[in-house]
Amino acid sequence: MTDEEKLKRADQARQVLDNPAFKETAAALDRRLLLLWESTDILETDVREAVWMQRKSLRDFFTNLETTFKEGGQAKLRINNRTIDR
């Protein structure tokens, strides 16, 4: 992927991360999963594990978006350096 493409993807990731409806929905989902995990009996290990993995997947999703955003910043620096070197 070119630096220009990474920059475009970073902007798209930022739009998602900054979207209030998306942030509210994700936070509500995380709270709901945590409440579900907390309300299950400690002996229901299969259910607790499944819920915990869903929460982990949600966090991983955000981590991936944040990484895409950060890679765009690095790509922008490389693009600016190429422009300066010309």
Buried (B, 14 or more C-beta within 10 A) or exposed (E): EEBEEBBBBBEEBBEBBEEEEEEEEBEEEBEEBEEBBEEBEEEEEEEBEBBBEBBEEBEEEBEEBEEBBEBBEEBBEEBEEEEEEE
